[in-house]
Amino acid sequence: RALLVRSSRRHWPLPRLSRADQPNLNPKSGGGNNYFNIQNSSHIAFSTISFDDNVFDSSNTTSSPSPGSVHSQPSSLKQSPMQNQTITPRLSSASPSSQQFHQQIQKWISTNPRIAPYKAEESLAKLWVEQQELFHQWDRQQIKQTLSPTILLTTESVNLVLQAWCYSNNGEIAAKRAERLLNWMEDLHSSETIPQRSLGSNSSQPAWSSFLPKPNYQSYATAIDAWSRAAVYESAHSNSSLSNETGMKSGGRAKQKVISQATKAGFECAKHAEDLLMHMQRMHEQELQMSEGNNGQSGQYNSELQPDTRVFNLVLKAWSKIRGGTKASAIRAMRILDLMQELHHHQSMNAPEWQGIILSKVQPNLQTYKLVLDAWAHSTHAVDGPDRAEEILRHLLSLSKAGNLGVEIMPDAECFHIVMKAHAESVRKKRKGDDGLASVERAQKVTSLLDWMELLALRRGTSKIQPTTDSYRIALSAWVWSHHVDAPKKAESILDRMIRACDVNNDAASAAGNNVSIKNNESDSWLVRPETRDFNTLINCCSFARKVGADTSEEDDESLLEKQIAHQEIFNIAEGALNTLISSPYAQPDSATFAGIIRACLTLLPNTTDRDDRVIELFRLAYRTSPAAVPSGKISSTSSERMRAPPGAGCVDANVLRQLRHALPSTEDYIRVREEFEKHRRQNVGEE
């Protein structure tokens, strides 16, 4: 429930939402000796959620702070017993200490992260009011030459509130509020010293700004992380009204070339993250120039506010993880990578060395290149996105061969999977009316990348690039989605390679003395292991073969005979996959397996009595085969419950019965086979 801001928050300085709209921090404004007495209105306050005065009571604080979350006061700010006797802050009994403040915010973040930042800002506002009262007491008692004021509000406290906004999963709202807090800390230090007339003293004394929270590296990194998370969040949550309007304009079908409003919102959030990174870099360069001017010599390039590889990767994450990314987002990611390489080259000339390794804060690592690969792979509106990603992968491999100053950038299996998935998605999202030739080229590139992985794993003898189950599965799916005339043969070849790789791993594990039970699937350390869905993918590829690329110009008897022979070969591939699955120690058939093989009979075999007999034979094999055990932790939906096979039915469910009805044109044969099935099922459950 939104409440009006209490009058005690009038001393809160006006934080800015953007650097163009800065508050008036003129010391003359506000009157009196209070430098921070800036008029504030309720709509720009940090929070509108009411704060319980007893929430920081020691009896209510049960959670312990995480390591590194509680920061003690600097030694120069600690109070001696004499100072505590001289300065007695007139605060209420419920005033939070710095440690209790951190503990309570950590508790809010762990219990309810979406509400935690609002409560944290409310408590921070109250803490700031009390901090100002301490400053007034310190100023009035005229003991600034010997004593320091009591500090309640530190940079670590504000950083914890920034962290609450970052982890709140509130999208752009959280990022704006986090940047507003960061800008507020910058405004507190907009001038190095406060005019002494604002302090009511003629002597040269330290300004209050020297004791106030000042943004550090963690402050900027958390704000950038908030914008990065907002880019991913906003791109995944589209506006329903805008989506409906787009669908109505396109006749009920959204156009693929139109960039969604959610993607545009994510793009703007990523731009904010990049702008904040550039602002951080400019501040670092300004401080560097000031240090060089003061010292009269070239200072060390690395400083506290200098962005490092982690901060650059946060911005790259924003550009690469946008759902429905465009070519523009991939180009922006490439610009960030180029900037990192340029900064690394500049820093390497003055950076220190340790054991022959140059220590610089900015240096692209493997995670950096993975994010750039993701940016090109997810650029759905860029036709050359997968090709650009493959070029970067080859460049990364060449860098790993030449060495990269001690940083590990050897591409792993995940890098190959990103590029392979990009090519496979291009095959799946091919346009309507495509002849399939472009899809075949993409599928061949996926197979070439798989061959490359096997060759590198064999030459270098490392499991980092060794193909996994996903590697073969991506290549298998690419050929299935192509619907080419050679797709079943290519898919069968990939599945055979997958089975051979599994046998090699099994032999290696047996030689190493690793006794695992293959029948019960008790080992989770398999790099390659075919599953039931892989065999089903091959069977469905055969059943849905559309003969893309076949010559259909002539329909004479000879061409029809060749077509029947080709269909028979495709059916033999599907039948071979079924037989291999039945005898496989790694997997066992399910209802989808038999539904696919019956569909293959209907689409590939000629309409004769032999086909009907073959369909009946496969159906009998289905209800006599025990189904695979369903994992106990798997929660099935309502549709899966309805489609599940009844007790004693083996691998026969509603989908198998539907395919059986389509495959048997004779109603008498269908009724007879159904009666046999029901009789067998009742005998299994003991009803007869």
N, C-alpha and C positions, 0 to 999 in steps of 0.2 A: 504494500500500500504506500503510495507516494505521499510523503509528508513535506511540509515546508521546512526550509532550513532554519535552524535555531539561531537566535541572535548572537550566540557565542562564536559563530563561525564568520563573523564580519571581518575578522582580521586575516582571513585566508586570502592569499594573493591570487589574482586572476590568472589561471593557467590558459595557455593558448592552444588552439586546435591546429594551427598551422603557423609556420614561421612568418607568413605575411601579416597575420593578425596578432601582433604582440601587444601585451597589456602595457598600460602606462605605469612605469616604475620610477617616475620622477620622485626624488626624495621630498620635494616640496608638497607633493599631493598628500592629502590625508590629514595634515595639520599636526601640531604637537611634535613630540620627539619620536613618535612611532613610525619608523621607516616603512614598515609593512602594513600600515593602516590603509588598505586600498578598499574602496567601496565595492562590494560584491553583491550580486543578485542571486536569487534562488535557482535560476535556470542554468547557471554556470558552476554551481557547487559540485564538489567531487562526487557526492552520493546523495541519494534521496531516500535511503533506507534508514529507519530509525535505529539508534544504537543503544543497547542496554548498558547502563552505567555499571552494573555489577558483573559484566561479562568477563572482566579481567580480574575478578577476585581470585585470590590464590587457591581458595577451596574449589573453584569451578574449573581451574586449569589443570587437567589431568594428563594431557599429552606432553611428551618430551620432545624437545626440538631435535631435528635431524642434524647430523654432523655438518658443521660449517654454516648452519642457519643462524646461530646465535653468535654475534660478534661483540666482543667486549669493547669498552671505550678505549680510545688511544691513551697512552700514558700521560701525554701532555694535558689531557682533559680530565683525568681522575682527580677526585676531591680528597684532600687530606682531612683528618678529624677536625682540625682548626677551621678549615674552610666550611665544613658542614655546620659547625657551630656558628660561624659568622653569617653565612647565607642560609636562611631557612625558607625554602620555597613554600608559598602559601597555596597548596594544592589540596584537593579533596582526598579523602581516604581511599577512594577507588581509582586513583591515578595509576595508570599502567607503567611498569618499568619496561626497559628495553627488552629484557629477556622474556617477560610475560607477554609483551606485544608480539614477539616472534613466535612464541609457543602457540598463542591463540590463533594467529593467522595460519600457521602450519596445520593446526587442527581443522580450521575451516576449509582449507584447500583439500585435505584428505577426506573430509566428510561430505561436503557439497561444493564442488569446484565452481559451479555456475553462479552460486550466490556469494561465494567467498570474497571475490574482489569488491563487491558493493559494501560488505561489512568491513573489509580491510580499509577501504578508503574512508569510511565513516570514522573508524577508530584512528586513522592517520590524521584526519582533520581535528579530532579532539586532542590528539597528542601535540599537534602544531600550535593550537591555542595555548596549551599549557607551557609549551616551549617559549612562546612569546612573553608570557608572564614572567618566566624566569629571566629572560633577557632584560625586561623592564626593571626587575628587582636588582639585577647585577649592575645596571646602569645607574640606578638611583643611589645605591650604597657607596659609589665612588671608591671601589676597591679593585678596579680593573688592572692596576699596575702589578698587583701581587697575586690575584686569584683569577681563575678562569670560571666561566659560567657552567652551570650544570647542563649537560647535554642529554636530552631525551630522544631527539629525532636525529638519526644518523642516515648515511647513505644506504647502509644495509637494510634499514627499516623500509625506505622507499623502494628499494630493489625487491623486497619481499612482496610488496603490493603489486609491483610490476609483474612479478612472477605469477601472482594470483590471477591477474588479467590474462597473462599469456596462456595459462592452463585452463581458463574458464570455458573454452570452446564456444565463445560468443561471436566469433567471426569479426567482421569489420568494426562492430561496436567496441569489442575488447581491445582491438588494435588502436583505435582512436583514443580511448581512455588511457591506454598505456603510454602512447606518445604524448598525451597531454601532461601526464605526470613527469615525463622526461623533460618536456619544455619548461615546466614549472621549476624544476631544479636548475635548468640553464638560466632562467630569468633571475633566480636568486643570486647568480654570480655574473650577471651581465656587465657589471663594473667591478673592478678589483677592490676598490675601497668606497665606503659610504662617506659623504661629506660630513665633517665633524659637527656642523651646525645641526644636522639631523639627530646627532647623538646628545646634543646639549652639552658639549664639552669643547674646550679650546685646546686641549692637549692632544698630541698625536697618539691615538689609541687604536688597537686593531678593530676593524669593522665587524659587525655581526656576521657578514657573509663568510668570514673565515671559519666560523663555527657551524655553518648551515650545511645541509647535505648537498654534495656536489656530484654530478653524474660521472660515473667511472665506466670502465670497459664493460662490466656486467650490466650496467643500466642500458647502454646502447645495444648490447647483444640481446637482452631480453625484449626490448622494444622491436628490434628487427625480427626476432623469432615470433613475436605476436603478429606482425604483418605477414610473415611467411605462412603461419597457420591460418590466418584470415583468408589468404589467397586460395588455399586448398579448400577451406570451408565454404567460402562464397561461390566458388566454381562448382561445387557439388550440390548446392541448394538453390535450385532455380526458382524463379517467380512463376507461380502457376498461371496467373492472369496473363502475363506476357507470353507464356507458352501456348495458352489457348488461343490468343489472338493470332500468333504466328501460324497455328494449325488451321484456323479458319481461313486465313488469307491464302494458304497453299492447298485449299480443298480438302482439309482433314489430314493431310500428310505433311509433316514438317520438312522443309527443304534442308538437305544436308550441307549445302554451301553457306547457309545463314549461320552466323556465329551467335550463339545463345546469349541472353542477358547475363546468365550466371557466369559464363566464360569471360565476358567483359568486366564484370565485377571482380572476378579473380585477377584479371589483368591489371586493374587499377590498384588492387591491394599489393600486387607484386611490384608495381612501380613505386609505391610508397616505401616498401622495404628497400628498394634500390636507392631511392632518394635519401633515405636515412643513412644508408651505408656511405654514400658520397659525402653527406654532411659530416659523418664521423671521420672520414679520411681528410676532409678539409680542415677540421679542427685539429687533427694530429699534425698536419703540415704547418698550420699557423703556430702551434706550440713549438714545433721544431725550428721555425724561423726565429721565433722569439728567443729560444735558448741559444741559437747560434749568434744572434745579435748581442745577447747579454754576455756571453762568454768570449766572443771575439774569435771563436774557432768552430770548426765543424763538429757538431754534436753527434751522438749516437742515433741512428735512424730509428731503432726500436724504442717505443715509448709505451706508456700505459694505455693511452687512447688509440693506439694504432690498431686498425682492423687486422685480424689474423685470418688464417685459412678457415677456421670454424665460422666466422661471421660471413665470409664470402659464400661458404657452402649453404648457409641459411637463406641467402638471397637466391642462390641457384635452385634451392629446393622450392622456393616460391614459383620460379619460372617453369620448372620441370614438372611439378605435380599438379598444375592446373588441369582440371578435367576439360577435355575438348580443346586442348591447347592449339595454338595457331603457329604459323611460321614466324610471326613476329616474336612470340615468346621464345622460340628456339634461337632466333638471332640475338635477342637480348641476353640469353644465357651464354652464347658464344662471346659476346662483348665482355661479360664478366670474366670469362676464362682468359681472354686476351689481356684484360687489365691485371689479372693475377700474375700472368707470366711476365708482363712488363714490370710490375712492382717487384717481383722476385729477382728479376735481372738487375734492377736498380739497387735493391737491398744487398744483393750478393757481393757488391763491391766494397761495402763497409760493414757487413755483418761479421760477427765473431765466428771462430771455428772451434770445433771440438772433435778431436780424433780424426781430423781431415774432413769433417762434415760441416758444411756452412749452415749456421743457424739463422734462419730468417723466419719472420712470422707469417709471411704470405708465400705459400708454395703449393701449387696444385697437387693433390694426392689422388688416390684411387677413387675415393668418394666423390671428388670434384668431377672427374671424368664420367662417373656413373650418372651423376645428375645431368650432365650435358647430353649424354646418350639418351636419358629419359626425356629430355626436352624435345629432341628430334623425333624420338619414337612416338611421343604422344601428340605430335603436331598433325592432327587428323586432317587438316585442310591443306597440308603440304604434300604434294605428290612425291617429291624427292626426299621426304623425311627419312625413310628407312635407308636410302642410299647414303645420305649424309651421315647417319649414325654408323653405318658400316665403315665409312672413310675414317671417322674418328676412332673407331675400334682398331683399325689397322695402324693408324698413327700412334695409338697408345701402345700397341705391341712393339712398334719400332722404338719408342722411347724406353720401354723396359729392356730392350736388348742393348741400347746404348748406355743405360744407366741414368739415374735421375738424382744424383747427389744424395744418396742414402734414403730417399723416400720410396716406399714400396708402391709401385704403380703397375705391377704385373697384372694384366687382366685376368679375372677369374671366370668361373662358369656363369655367374650372374651377368657379367658384361655381354657375353655371347647370347644369353637368353634375352636380354633387352632388345638386341638387334634382330634376333630370330623372331621374336614376338611381333616386332614392328613389321617385318615382311609378311608374317602369317596373317596379321590383322588386315594388311592391304589386300591379301587374297580373299579374306572373308567379306570385306566391305567393297568388293568390286561392283561397278555400276551395272545397272540393268541394261541388257543388250550387248554386254561385252562378250567377245568370242572366246575368252578364256586364255588366249595366248599370253597376255600380260600376267595373268595369275600363275600360269605355268612357270614363267620366268622368275617370279617371286618365290614359288615353291622350290625351284631349283637352287636359288640362292640360299634358302634355308638349309637344304641338303648339303650344299657346299660348306656352309658354316659348321655343320655337324661333322663333316669330314675333316675340317680344319681342327676342330677340337680334339678329335681322336688322334690326329697326327701330332699335335703339340703335346698331348698327354703321353704319347708313346716316346717322343724324342726327349722330353725334359724329365720324364719320370716323376711327375708331381700330380697329386690328386686335385690341385687347385683348378685346373682346366679340364679335368676328366669329365666326360659327359655323364649326366645324371639321368634319372627317369624323365624329368621335365624336358631335357634336351631332345630325347627321342620322341617324346609326346608332342612337342611343338612341331617337329618336322612331319610327324604323322598327320597332325591336324591340318597343316598347310596343304598337303596333297589331297586330303579328303575334301577340303573346301574348294579346291580348284575344279573338281568335277571333270577332269580331263580324261581322255581315253586311256591314258597310261596311269591314272591315279591309283587303281587297285593294285597294279603290279609294283608301283613305287612304294605304296603303303605296306604291302607285304614284305618288301625288301627291308624297310626300316624296322618293322616288327621283328623280323628274323635277326637283324643286328642287335636289337634290344634284348632278345632272348639269349643270344650268344654272349653279350656283355654281362648279363646276369649270371650265366654259367661260369664265366671267367672269374667274376668276383666271388662266387661261391667256392670255386676251387682254391682261390687265394686265401679265403677265410678258413677253409678246411686245412690247408697247409700250415697256416699260422696257429692252428690249434683252437680256433674259435668255433666251438660246438654250438650251432644254432639249429633250431627246429624249423625246417622250411615248410613242412606241412601245416604247422600251426601258426606260421607267420610270427614267430616270437622275436625276430630280430628287427630292430628299427634302424640299423646302421647300414642298410643297403643303399649303395649309390644308384644302382639300376635294378629294378625289379618290375616286370610287367604285371599289370593288374587286369581285372576282368574288363574294365572299361576300355582298355587298349585293344583287346580282341574285339569287343563290340564296335569300336570305331572302324576297324577294318571290315567287319561284316556289313555295317551300315554303308560304308563306302562302296562296297560291291552292290548292295541292294538299290542304292540311289545313283548308280552310274548313268550319267546322261550322255555319254559318248561325245563329249565336247572335243572337237578336232577331227572327228571321223568324216569320211567323204560320203555325203548323202545326195550327191548329184545324180547317181544312177541307182535305180531300184529294180533291177532285173533279178532273175532267179539266182544268178551267181553271187550278186552282192548280198541278197537276202541269206543265202547259205553261209557266206562269210560272216555275216552279222550274227547268225545263230551260233556259229562256232566260237566267235569272240565272246558271246554271252555265256556259252558253256564254260569257257576258260575262266571268266570272272566268277561264275558260280563255284567252280572248283576251288578258287582261292578262298571264297567264303566258307565253303565246307571244310577245307583244310584248316582254316582258323578255328572252326568249331571243334574239330577233332584234336587239335593241339591244346585247346583250352580244357577239354575234358580230361586229357592226360597230363596236364601241367601241374607241377607241385606248388606253383606260386599262386594260382587263382582257380576258380571254378565258375561254371556258367550260372547265369541268373535268367530271369524272365525276359530282360531286354535282349539277351543273346538269342533266344529262340524266336522272339518276335522279329528280330532282324533277319534270321536265316529263313523263316517262312516268307517274309516279304521278298527276299532274294529269289526264292522259288517262283513267286508270282511274277516278278518283273524280268527274270532272266531265262527261265525255262519255257519251252513252247507249251501251249495249252493242249495237253494230251492227258490220257489216263495215267501215264507214267508220272507226270507231275503231281496228279492228285495222290497217287500212292506214296510219292516222296514226301508230300506235305503231311499225310497221315502218319507216316513213319517218324518224321521229326516231331510231330505233336505228341506221339506216344513216348518218345525219348524225353520230352520236356516234363511230362508229369511223373515220370519214373526217376528223374534226376533230383537229388536232394538240393534244396536251395542253399545259398551261402548264408552264413550266420550274420545277422545284423548286429553291429556294435551296440553294446548296452547303453552307452552314453548318447547315442544319436536320437534326436527328437524328430519324429516324422510329422509331416503336415497332414491336414485333413485329406487332401487329394491323394497323397501316398498311402494313407490308411485305406481309402476306397479302392485303390488300384492294387493293394497287396493281395498275394495269392491266399486263398482260403486254406484251412488246415488240411493236410494230406494231399494237396494239389501239386506238390513238387515245385517246379518253376513256371507254373501256369497261372497267369493273372488275367485281368480284364483285357489288357493289351494283346496278349497272346491269343485269347479267344476272338478278339476282333480281327486279327490278321488271319486266323483260321477261317473265319466266315468269308473274308474276301477271297481267300485262295481256293476254297471249295465251291464251285458253281452249283453243284447239286445239293439241294436241301436235304435229301435223304441221307447222303453221305455225311453231311454235317451233323444231323440228328443222331445218326448211329455212332459217330465218333464221340459226340458229347455224352451219350449214354454210357459208353465204355469208360470215359473219363470219370463220370460221377460214380460209377460202380467202384472203380479203383480208389477214388478218394475216400468213399465211405468205408471201404475195407481198411484203409490206413488209419482212420480215426476210430475204428472199432464200432461203427454204427451197424455193420452187418456181420 
